[in-house]
Amino acid sequence: MCWVKAHEGITGNEEADRLAKIAVEREEIDFNIKPSIMWFKKKFKILLRNEWQNRWEASLKSRFLFGLMPETREDRCLGNFYINQILTKHGCFPEHQSRFFGKTSDCDCGFDLGTVTNFIWFP
């Protein structure tokens, strides 16, 4: 960085020029800029995303869904009732219903369990 004399002879700018010349001649530049609210929001959002990803990777639950979506992303926070049932394997599937209501876990086809995977591949 170098100092360029400007606004010579203009009242008020002489002091600014003098201070600028002193600043560029220093070894280190010291400044104190307070981070903005947006900076804090961005950093906090990054921390939250990292924590979410770490918890997702360490969790022993939802390994089926982890196999489909190993990375957490905000755009995957779906609000569709049916898609959420498929992704969480909690829904109107015989295997899930048998755990809570004592129904049979067999598929209507009679050849397999009524799992989410079975419903996706063999509708």
Residue frames relative to the residue before (quaternion, step in Angstrom):
aa qw qx qy qz dx dy dz
M 1.0000 0.0000 0.0000 0.0000 0.00 0.00 0.00
C 0.0364 -0.7990 0.5996 0.0264 3.57 -1.02 0.66
W 0.4658 -0.6769 0.5066 0.2613 3.52 -1.22 0.61
V 0.0909 -0.7728 0.6272 0.0339 3.53 -0.94 0.95
K 0.3733 -0.7369 0.5188 0.2200 3.55 -0.63 1.14
A 0.0746 0.7950 -0.5942 0.0969 3.53 -0.78 1.08
H 0.8056 0.2717 -0.2118 0.4820 3.52 -1.28 0.28
E 0.1523 0.8253 -0.5292 0.1248 3.58 1.03 0.72
G 0.8302 0.2174 -0.1850 0.4789 3.51 -0.94 0.99
I 0.5739 0.5681 -0.3945 0.4385 3.61 1.22 -0.01
T 0.4633 -0.7028 0.4695 0.2665 3.57 -0.66 1.15
G 0.7652 0.3252 -0.2678 0.4869 3.57 -0.97 0.92
N 0.7057 0.4365 -0.2663 0.4906 3.58 1.04 -0.69
E 0.5287 0.6349 -0.4134 0.3826 3.60 1.18 -0.42
E 0.6669 0.4891 -0.3017 0.4744 3.59 0.94 -0.88
A 0.6368 0.5174 -0.3255 0.4699 3.60 0.98 -0.79
D 0.6426 0.5129 -0.3181 0.4721 3.60 0.99 -0.80
R 0.6488 0.5216 -0.3206 0.4519 3.58 0.96 -0.89
L 0.6822 0.4795 -0.2851 0.4727 3.60 0.90 -0.91
A 0.6258 0.5288 -0.3371 0.4638 3.60 1.04 -0.71
K 0.6447 0.5183 -0.3207 0.4614 3.58 0.99 -0.82
I 0.6387 0.5112 -0.3197 0.4780 3.60 1.00 -0.81
A 0.6616 0.5346 -0.3092 0.4253 3.58 0.91 -0.91
V 0.7179 0.4437 -0.2778 0.4588 3.62 0.84 -0.86
E 0.6388 0.5219 -0.3349 0.4555 3.60 1.20 -0.29
R 0.5536 0.6219 -0.3919 0.3915 3.62 1.24 -0.18
E 0.5642 -0.5942 0.4625 0.3387 3.54 -1.24 0.58
E 0.7942 0.1269 -0.0380 0.5931 3.54 0.89 -0.98
I 0.3067 -0.7261 0.5839 0.1944 3.52 -1.11 0.67
D 0.1274 -0.7879 0.5990 0.0652 3.55 -0.69 1.07
F 0.1030 0.7769 -0.6134 0.0977 3.50 -0.91 0.92
N 0.1790 -0.7727 0.6019 0.0929 3.52 -1.15 0.54
I 0.0836 0.7835 -0.6048 0.1157 3.52 -0.18 1.31
K 0.3371 -0.7435 0.5427 0.1977 3.55 -0.69 1.06
P 0.4913 -0.6551 0.4780 0.3177 3.58 -0.94 0.84
S 0.4640 -0.6822 0.4956 0.2715 3.54 -1.08 0.73
I 0.6660 -0.4661 0.3917 0.4311 3.54 -1.32 0.19
M 0.6349 0.5351 -0.3291 0.4497 3.60 0.99 -0.80
W 0.6152 0.5401 -0.3457 0.4586 3.59 1.04 -0.75
F 0.6655 0.4939 -0.2988 0.4732 3.58 0.93 -0.93
K 0.6410 0.5244 -0.3253 0.4565 3.60 0.95 -0.83
K 0.6593 0.5103 -0.3062 0.4596 3.56 0.94 -0.91
K 0.6681 0.4943 -0.3011 0.4676 3.60 0.91 -0.93
F 0.6569 0.5110 -0.3081 0.4609 3.58 0.96 -0.87
K 0.6356 0.5275 -0.3202 0.4640 3.57 1.02 -0.81
I 0.6390 0.5139 -0.3193 0.4750 3.59 1.01 -0.81
L 0.6453 0.5151 -0.3166 0.4669 3.59 0.97 -0.87
L 0.6606 0.5075 -0.3065 0.4606 3.59 0.94 -0.86
R 0.6473 0.5145 -0.3206 0.4621 3.58 0.95 -0.85
N 0.6609 0.5046 -0.3069 0.4630 3.59 0.93 -0.88
E 0.6496 0.5079 -0.3113 0.4724 3.58 0.98 -0.84
W 0.6312 0.5300 -0.3195 0.4675 3.58 0.99 -0.85
Q 0.6702 0.4948 -0.2968 0.4667 3.59 0.89 -0.95
N 0.6556 0.5142 -0.3128 0.4559 3.61 0.93 -0.88
R 0.6655 0.4873 -0.3041 0.4767 3.58 0.94 -0.83
W 0.6301 0.5394 -0.3245 0.4546 3.57 1.02 -0.82
E 0.6841 0.4809 -0.2841 0.4691 3.59 0.93 -0.88
A 0.7186 0.4585 -0.2508 0.4589 3.60 1.01 -0.79
S 0.5544 0.6429 -0.3879 0.3589 3.59 1.18 -0.46
L 0.3563 -0.7227 0.5533 0.2113 3.54 -1.10 0.74
K 0.6174 0.5367 -0.3382 0.4652 3.57 1.29 -0.20
S 0.8365 0.2489 -0.1805 0.4535 3.53 -1.35 0.34
R 0.1889 0.8039 -0.5409 0.1595 3.59 0.95 0.78
F 0.5564 0.5841 -0.3907 0.4434 3.60 1.18 -0.51
L 0.6997 0.4527 -0.2566 0.4896 3.56 0.84 -1.02
F 0.6098 0.5469 -0.3496 0.4548 3.59 1.05 -0.73
G 0.6248 0.5424 -0.3313 0.4535 3.58 1.08 -0.70
L 0.6872 0.4530 -0.2722 0.4985 3.58 1.14 -0.64
M 0.8077 0.1025 0.0003 0.5806 3.56 0.99 -0.89
P 0.0834 -0.8472 0.5229 0.0421 3.62 0.22 1.19
E 0.7274 0.3704 -0.2372 0.5267 3.59 1.18 -0.39
T 0.3966 -0.7037 0.5383 0.2404 3.55 -1.00 0.87
R 0.0727 0.7766 -0.6220 0.0690 3.53 -1.04 0.85
E 0.5412 -0.6520 0.4315 0.3096 3.54 -0.98 0.85
D 0.6577 0.5260 -0.3278 0.4282 3.58 0.99 -0.70
R 0.6321 0.5164 -0.3393 0.4677 3.57 1.28 -0.08
C 0.4706 0.6372 -0.4650 0.3954 3.59 1.23 0.14
L 0.0605 -0.8576 0.5104 -0.0189 3.50 0.23 1.33
G 0.2766 -0.7634 0.5620 0.1576 3.53 -1.14 0.62
N 0.4683 0.6811 -0.4439 0.3461 3.60 1.23 0.18
F 0.4906 -0.7069 0.4374 0.2612 3.57 -0.64 1.17
Y 0.7227 0.4495 -0.2558 0.4584 3.60 0.81 -0.97
I 0.6392 0.5084 -0.3320 0.4719 3.58 0.98 -0.77
N 0.6408 0.5225 -0.3291 0.4560 3.59 0.98 -0.78
Q 0.6205 0.5326 -0.3464 0.4598 3.60 1.04 -0.68
I 0.6642 0.4956 -0.3028 0.4707 3.57 0.97 -0.84
L 0.7064 0.4844 -0.2763 0.4358 3.57 0.81 -0.99
T 0.7397 0.3858 -0.2279 0.5021 3.60 1.03 -0.71
K 0.3404 -0.7522 0.4760 0.3029 3.58 1.32 -0.30
H 0.5454 0.5491 -0.4172 0.4765 3.57 1.19 0.61
G 0.4744 0.6691 -0.4564 0.3449 3.54 -0.21 1.18
C 0.7550 -0.3757 0.3002 0.4457 3.51 -1.25 -0.52
F 0.3740 0.6900 -0.5185 0.3393 3.54 0.77 1.07
P 0.5886 -0.6207 0.3784 0.3537 3.61 -0.85 0.91
E 0.6372 0.5335 -0.3438 0.4372 3.61 0.92 -0.79
H 0.6859 0.4621 -0.2764 0.4895 3.59 0.93 -0.88
Q 0.6595 0.5217 -0.3056 0.4467 3.59 0.93 -0.89
S 0.6291 0.5546 -0.3426 0.4233 3.60 1.05 -0.72
R 0.6264 0.5556 -0.3374 0.4303 3.60 1.08 -0.63
F 0.7896 0.3450 -0.1633 0.4805 3.57 1.01 -0.74
F 0.8108 0.2785 -0.1157 0.5017 3.57 1.01 -0.73
G 0.5084 -0.6867 0.4016 0.3298 3.58 1.25 0.17
K 0.4069 0.7005 -0.4849 0.3296 3.57 1.20 0.39
T 0.6119 -0.5386 0.4184 0.4005 3.55 -1.26 0.25
S 0.3755 -0.7328 0.5238 0.2183 3.57 -1.06 0.74
D 0.4663 0.6876 -0.4397 0.3413 3.58 1.29 0.09
C 0.4965 -0.6323 0.5134 0.3001 3.53 -1.20 0.68
D 0.6148 -0.5601 0.4097 0.3749 3.56 -1.19 0.51
C 0.5987 0.5746 -0.3639 0.4231 3.59 1.16 -0.51
G 0.4206 -0.7420 0.4335 0.2909 3.58 1.23 -0.42
F 0.6676 0.5230 -0.3009 0.4361 3.60 1.23 -0.09
D 0.8078 0.1760 -0.0465 0.5607 3.60 1.15 -0.45
L 0.6046 -0.5101 0.4466 0.4181 3.54 -1.35 0.01
G 0.4802 -0.6789 0.4808 0.2780 3.55 -1.14 0.62
T 0.1484 0.8085 -0.5465 0.1602 3.55 0.57 1.20
V 0.6662 -0.4666 0.3865 0.4348 3.54 -1.32 0.23
T 0.6489 0.5338 -0.3154 0.4410 3.57 0.89 -0.94
N 0.6501 0.5139 -0.3131 0.4639 3.57 0.96 -0.85
F 0.6667 0.4954 -0.3032 0.4671 3.59 0.98 -0.80
I 0.6493 0.5087 -0.3235 0.4636 3.59 1.06 -0.68
W 0.7636 0.3952 -0.2067 0.4670 3.59 0.80 -1.01
F 0.7990 0.1693 -0.0781 0.5718 3.59 1.08 -0.66
P 0.0675 -0.8560 0.5113 0.0344 3.61 0.47 1.16
